[in-house]
Amino acid sequence: MLLYAQTPARRNRQILADLIAAVVAAGAGWFALAGPHPLQRRGEAGRKVESAGEGFASALDDAGETASDVPLVGGLLKKPFRSAADAGTGLADAGQSLQDAVSQLATLVAVVLIVVPVAFVLLVWLPLRLRWIRRSATVRSLYDGPGGADLLALRALTGPPGDLRAIPAPAGGLADGWRRGDQQVIAALSEIALRRAGLRP
């Protein structure tokens, strides 16, 4: 089983296509995972909100503890500070929730940025490569089998006529030479069919 064509032009095109597929896949992974992502700035905002909420809650807790030392009314003074501190804790929780949501979104975006280009490359490039591998194996198997050169010669005759101009035509033409079993014509035509598939005799 051949992975690449034996003819230089087709082999070079296949190698170039493989390199492009690899570069697109690697580039998608690098772009998705490397460097600061714009969503990280949103996560930074969540961290700031969390930090501010924790600082606010801590300061109000301290103020409430200080106010509780006031004789007679300390307990009453502490309650508003405690309520405000709870609001600060809620703000910190909101900041943490924002960070979690941004983190999940960033993960989803990274997965999409990797999966979509790689899937596109695989859907376009892989079927073409597999089809060529399968077709080249079939053509080689035909050529190596009994009467295979004759079949490939017929395939060359029924294909695009451009390559046929290079073959010196016998009296009566190439089709007549093939019908008569002219071995030189059959060999030349089967070689054209092989070259079209990227193979050598």
Residue, then its C-alpha position, 0 to 999 in steps of 0.5 A: m500500500l502506497l501512501y504517496a504517489q510515485t510520480p514527482a508532481r503528484r507526490n509533491r502535491q500530496i506532501l504539500a497538502d499533508l503539510i498544510a493539513a498539519v500546519v492548520a491543525a497545529g496552528a488551531g491548537w496553538f491559537a486556542l491554547a497559547g497566549p492570553h485569550p481575550l476572555q481571560r480579561r473577563g476572568e480578571a474582572g471577576r477576580k477583582v470583584e471577588s477581591a473587592g467583595e472579600g476586602f469589603a466584607s472583612a473591613l465591615d466585620d472588623a468595624g462591627e467587632t469594634a462597634s460591638d465594644v460600645p457599651l449598651v448599644g454595641g449589639l445594635l451597632k454590630k447588626p448593620f455592619r454584619s448585614a453589610a459584610d454579608a452583602g460584601t460576601g455576596l459580592a465576592d461570591a458573584g465575582q467567583s461565579l463570574q470567574d467560573a463562568v468565564s473559565q468554562l466559556a474559555t474552555l468551550v471556545a478553546v475546544v471549538l477553535i481546535v475542533v472546527p478547523v481540525a474537523f474541516v481539514l479532516l473532512v476535506w483532506l482525509p477523504l481525498r488521501l484515503r481515496w487516492i490510497r485505495r485507488s492506487a492500490t486498485v490500479r496497481s492490483l489491476y496492472d499486476g493481474p492477468g490482462g491488467a495492462d489491457l484493462l488499463a490501456l482501455r482506461a487510458l483510451t476512455g480518459p482525457p485525450g491530452d496524454l494520448r498525443a504523446i504516443p506514436a499512433p500506429a496505422g488505424g489509430l490507438a484504439d485499433g492498435w488496442r483492439r488488435g492487441d498491439q503490445q507496444v500500444i497497450a504498454a504505452l496506454s497502460e503506462i499513461a493510466l498508471r501515470r494518471a494514478g501517480l504510479r510507475p510501471 
